[in-house]
Amino acid sequence: MRLPEAAAPGHIALTLDDGPDPEVTPPVLDLLDRYRATATFFCIGARAQRHPDLCREIVRRGHAVENHSQHHRHHFATFGPRRMAREIEAGQDALATITDQRPRFFRPTAGLRNPFLEPILARHGLHLASWTRRSYDTCNRDALDVTARLTRALAAGDILLLHDGNAARTVAGTPVILAALPRLLDALAAAGLRTITLRSALALATA
């Protein structure tokens, strides 16, 4: 999956999974503000319910909140249609109630899916969200390597995957995304690339 052609010129999408996290998400938001960047946050419904003000703050600062299921079960791809539908619907309802915006995109746990998924997404008007580049920042403790994985041959239309939830820690104990994100945003600026939310890219593609 890449950004739609109409939205791709000069743009990449920065996506962050598994939040909101009360320790990591606020400084991520501050970094995005500093660089005037926007991001798409794939939030877990149950975590959003524990930190609703933080979820609303994401939207208030101009970012998008999308559905990453209600509980982020690692065996999500093995679910039957009813259980899968319940996870997706509960995430939709939780995030819509908190933010007053129904998610337009769904990203399954680890990006894994099965044949039951597409009909459920269609029923809820949801688009499946994947990525073109991932950083492995839930297990990779090296911020330089995380940045290199995301920026090597980076081009307009790319969709980058990072995590503000379940983030690995550097040797110094810093969430690796906080060490990698400034380098990434500097690299985007140097390449003349701007960030766009998946929601905004969809709007451009369907205008």
Protein Blocks (a to p, Z undefined) as FASTA:
>chain_A
ZZdfklmnopacdddehiacfklmmmmmmmmmmnopacdddddfklmmmmmmlmmmmmmn
opacddebjnopaklmmpcfklmmmmmmmmmmmmmmmnopacfbdcdehhiacfklmmmm
mmnopacdddfbdehlmmpmbfklmmmmmmgopaehiacdddfehpacdfkopafklmmm
mmmmmmmmmnopacddfklmmmmmmZZ
